Amino acid sequence: MLNAVLSIAMLSAFLLLYGAWKRWSRDGASQQIWLMIAAALVIFANVAIWVVPDQKGQSLVTGGVDQH
């Protein structure tokens, strides 16, 4: 289930970037374009936090969180 959520998050981030690019080519720069880019970057960062392994080779997706 988590893999599906991460996949949907990545798709939405790429769609935000695509929408920002299309709007930029049509209307020029605006605040909405920068907000779309910022939202996509936040989504990418959140997915990276979950997926990128630490020094021990564990990530949040693989269950590398210690429960103390």
ZIRA-V373301 format. One record per residue. N is the residue number from 0. PSI is psi in degrees with one decimal (* if undefined). OMEGA is omega as a letter, one per 40 degrees, with the letter a starting at -180 (999 if undefined). D_FIRST is the distance of its C-alpha to the first C-alpha in Angstrom with 1 decimal. Layout:
BEGIN
N&PSI&OMEGA&D_FIRST / N&PSI&OMEGA&D_FIRST
END
This chain:
BEGIN
0&-40.5&i&0.0 / 1&-35.4&i&3.8 / 2&-38.9&i&5.4 / 3&-41.3&i&5.2 / 4&-43.5&i&6.5 / 5&-37.0&i&8.8 / 6&-42.9&i&10.0 / 7&-38.2&i&10.8 / 8&-43.6&i&12.5 / 9&-42.3&i&14.5 / 10&-42.6&a&15.5 / 11&-36.9&i&16.7 / 12&-43.4&i&18.7 / 13&-36.7&i&20.3 / 14&-36.2&i&21.2 / 15&-43.5&i&22.7 / 16&-40.4&i&24.8 / 17&-43.6&i&25.9 / 18&-38.1&i&26.9 / 19&-41.8&i&28.8 / 20&-43.1&i&30.6 / 21&-41.3&a&31.5 / 22&-37.0&i&32.8 / 23&-44.3&a&34.7 / 24&-24.1&a&36.4 / 25&-46.6&a&37.4 / 26&-12.4&a&38.4 / 27&-175.9&a&38.8 / 28&139.1&i&37.4 / 29&170.4&a&36.4 / 30&-34.5&a&34.5 / 31&-35.8&i&31.6 / 32&-44.6&a&31.0 / 33&-34.6&i&31.0 / 34&-37.4&i&28.5 / 35&-41.8&i&26.1 / 36&-42.4&i&26.5 / 37&-41.6&i&26.1 / 38&-41.0&i&22.8 / 39&-40.7&i&21.5 / 40&-37.2&i&22.7 / 41&-41.5&i&21.0 / 42&-44.6&i&17.6 / 43&-42.5&a&18.5 / 44&-41.0&i&19.6 / 45&-41.1&i&16.5 / 46&-39.1&i&14.3 / 47&-39.2&i&17.2 / 48&-38.4&a&17.2 / 49&-30.9&a&13.7 / 50&-37.5&a&14.3 / 51&128.2&a&18.1 / 52&156.5&i&19.3 / 53&-165.1&a&22.2 / 54&-26.8&i&25.6 / 55&-2.7&a&24.3 / 56&15.5&a&21.7 / 57&145.4&i&18.7 / 58&172.1&i&16.1 / 59&-29.7&i&13.7 / 60&-38.3&a&10.7 / 61&3.9&i&12.8 / 62&34.4&a&13.7 / 63&17.3&a&17.1 / 64&127.5&i&17.8 / 65&131.5&i&20.9 / 66&99.4&a&21.0 / 67&*&999&24.7
END
